[in-house]
Amino acid sequence: MIRYAALLRAVNVGGRTVRMEELRAIFHGMGFADVRTLLASGNVLFAAADEPAGLQARLEQALQSSLGYEVKTFIRSAAEMAAVVERGPYTPGEIAGAAAFNVAFLERALRESELSAVMALRSPVDDFRIRGRELYWLCQVKQSESEFSNARLERAAGIRSTIRSWNTVRKLAAALA
């Protein structure tokens, strides 16, 4: 069995409220083991024998069937989540000096033209570094004061993503270890 994190996009935002008990029941019903949720923002930890590509499609279909709307799902294994933390491109001092530090999980690695479009969104307030399927976002002001958002990232890249705070990413990686 492989330990995974399922990062669900747009759960408990925009009027789409889902109880964590309901999410756990959906995952249990699919036959996954050791199902847990972390925070109320759509982070589900579980164990499965499936490969990630098959898991994502199965989960998205089951979530849509159960909840009645699309729930884009981003799957990362325990090893991948640990690597996200380990390869964080900013120093502890840079992170401490920023108002916010987040990681955007992308559905796939960016192509060169997509990367250029995303990097064009950088500003004195928002800096990005991309490592594989993750975009690290260092924000010098409160996120609500920044012009950057997940919607702008998705428009620029032309792919789907979901954002988690650095603290949440570290908690997810630790819980999977």
C-alpha positions as CSV (number, residue, x, y, z in Angstrom):
1,M,0.0,0.0,0.0
2,I,1.2,3.5,-0.9
3,R,0.3,6.5,1.3
4,Y,-1.2,9.4,-0.6
5,A,-2.5,12.9,-0.1
6,A,-5.5,13.9,-2.1
7,L,-5.7,17.7,-2.4
8,L,-9.3,18.7,-3.3
9,R,-9.8,22.0,-5.2
10,A,-12.5,24.3,-4.0
11,V,-13.8,22.3,-1.1
12,N,-15.4,24.4,1.7
13,V,-15.1,27.6,-0.3
14,G,-17.6,29.4,-2.5
15,G,-20.7,27.9,-0.8
16,R,-19.6,24.3,-1.4
17,T,-19.5,22.9,2.1
18,V,-18.5,19.3,2.7
19,R,-18.1,17.8,6.1
20,M,-14.9,15.9,6.6
21,E,-16.8,12.9,7.8
22,E,-18.5,12.8,4.4
23,L,-15.2,12.9,2.6
24,R,-13.8,10.1,4.8
25,A,-16.9,8.0,4.0
26,I,-16.5,8.5,0.3
27,F,-12.8,7.4,0.5
28,H,-13.7,4.4,2.8
29,G,-16.4,3.4,0.4
30,M,-13.9,3.2,-2.4
31,G,-11.9,0.7,-0.4
32,F,-9.0,2.9,0.7
33,A,-7.3,2.2,4.0
34,D,-6.1,4.5,6.8
35,V,-8.3,7.4,5.6
36,R,-7.9,10.7,7.5
37,T,-8.6,14.3,6.8
38,L,-6.4,17.3,7.7
39,L,-8.0,20.6,8.4
40,A,-11.4,21.4,6.8
41,S,-10.0,22.4,3.4
42,G,-10.1,19.3,1.4
43,N,-7.0,17.4,2.4
44,V,-7.5,13.6,2.6
45,L,-4.8,11.2,3.5
46,F,-5.2,7.5,2.6
47,A,-3.5,4.3,1.6
48,A,-4.1,2.5,-1.7
49,A,-2.5,-0.1,-3.9
50,D,-3.4,2.0,-7.0
51,E,-1.1,4.1,-9.1
52,P,-1.6,7.9,-8.9
53,A,-2.9,8.4,-12.4
54,G,-5.7,5.9,-11.9
55,L,-6.5,7.2,-8.5
56,Q,-7.1,10.7,-9.6
57,A,-9.7,9.8,-12.2
58,R,-11.4,7.4,-9.9
59,L,-11.6,9.9,-7.1
60,E,-12.8,12.8,-9.3
61,Q,-15.6,10.5,-10.6
62,A,-16.6,9.3,-7.1
63,L,-16.5,12.8,-5.7
64,Q,-18.7,14.3,-8.5
65,S,-21.1,11.4,-8.2
66,S,-21.4,11.8,-4.4
67,L,-21.3,15.6,-4.1
68,G,-23.0,16.6,-7.4
69,Y,-20.3,18.8,-8.7
70,E,-16.7,18.6,-10.1
71,V,-14.0,18.3,-7.6
72,K,-10.6,18.6,-9.2
73,T,-8.2,16.3,-7.3
74,F,-4.4,16.5,-7.0
75,I,-2.7,13.3,-5.9
76,R,0.7,13.2,-4.3
77,S,2.4,10.2,-2.7
78,A,4.1,10.5,0.7
79,A,7.5,10.6,-1.0
80,E,6.3,13.4,-3.4
81,M,5.0,15.4,-0.4
82,A,8.2,15.0,1.4
83,A,10.1,16.2,-1.7
84,V,7.9,19.3,-2.0
85,V,9.0,20.3,1.5
86,E,12.7,19.3,1.0
87,R,13.1,21.2,-2.3
88,G,11.4,24.3,-1.1
89,P,13.4,27.0,-3.0
90,Y,13.3,29.8,-0.4
91,T,15.5,30.2,2.7
92,P,13.9,30.2,6.2
93,G,14.7,33.9,6.4
94,E,12.9,34.7,3.1
95,I,9.9,32.8,4.3
96,A,9.9,34.5,7.7
97,G,10.1,37.9,6.1
98,A,7.1,37.3,3.8
99,A,3.5,37.8,4.7
100,A,2.5,34.5,3.1
101,F,4.2,31.4,1.6
102,N,2.2,28.9,-0.4
103,V,2.5,26.0,-2.7
104,A,0.3,25.6,-5.8
105,F,-0.1,22.0,-6.8
106,L,-0.4,21.8,-10.6
107,E,-2.1,19.0,-12.6
108,R,1.1,18.6,-14.6
109,A,4.5,20.2,-15.1
110,L,4.3,23.4,-17.1
111,R,5.4,23.6,-20.8
112,E,7.8,26.3,-21.7
113,S,5.1,28.7,-23.0
114,E,3.0,28.2,-19.9
115,L,6.0,28.7,-17.7
116,S,6.7,32.0,-19.4
117,A,3.1,33.1,-19.0
118,V,3.1,32.3,-15.3
119,M,6.5,33.9,-14.6
120,A,5.2,37.1,-16.3
121,L,2.9,37.4,-13.3
122,R,5.8,38.0,-10.9
123,S,5.9,41.4,-9.2
124,P,7.7,43.1,-6.4
125,V,5.0,41.6,-4.2
126,D,4.8,38.1,-5.6
127,D,7.7,35.8,-6.4
128,F,7.4,32.3,-7.8
129,R,9.7,29.4,-8.2
130,I,8.6,26.3,-10.0
131,R,9.8,22.8,-9.2
132,G,8.2,20.0,-11.2
133,R,4.4,20.1,-10.6
134,E,4.6,22.7,-7.8
135,L,4.7,26.4,-7.9
136,Y,6.2,28.0,-4.7
137,W,4.6,31.4,-4.1
138,L,6.3,33.9,-1.8
139,C,4.0,36.9,-1.1
140,Q,5.2,40.1,0.6
141,V,1.7,41.4,1.5
142,K,-1.4,39.7,2.7
143,Q,-2.8,37.4,0.0
144,S,-6.0,39.4,-0.1
145,E,-3.9,42.5,-1.1
146,S,-2.0,40.6,-3.9
147,E,-3.1,40.6,-7.5
148,F,-2.0,37.0,-7.8
149,S,-4.5,34.2,-7.2
150,N,-5.2,30.6,-8.1
151,A,-7.6,31.9,-10.8
152,R,-4.9,34.1,-12.3
153,L,-2.4,31.2,-12.2
154,E,-4.9,28.9,-14.0
155,R,-5.7,31.4,-16.7
156,A,-2.0,32.1,-17.3
157,A,-1.0,28.4,-17.3
158,G,-4.1,27.0,-19.0
159,I,-4.1,24.2,-16.4
160,R,-5.8,23.5,-13.1
161,S,-4.2,24.0,-9.7
162,T,-4.9,24.2,-6.0
163,I,-3.0,26.2,-3.4
164,R,-2.0,25.2,0.1
165,S,-0.2,27.3,2.8
166,W,3.4,26.2,3.6
167,N,2.3,25.2,7.1
168,T,-0.4,22.9,5.6
169,V,2.1,21.4,3.2
170,R,4.5,20.7,6.0
171,K,1.7,19.2,8.1
172,L,0.6,17.0,5.2
173,A,4.1,15.7,4.6
174,A,4.6,15.0,8.3
175,A,1.3,13.2,8.6
176,L,2.2,10.9,5.6
177,A,5.7,10.1,7.0
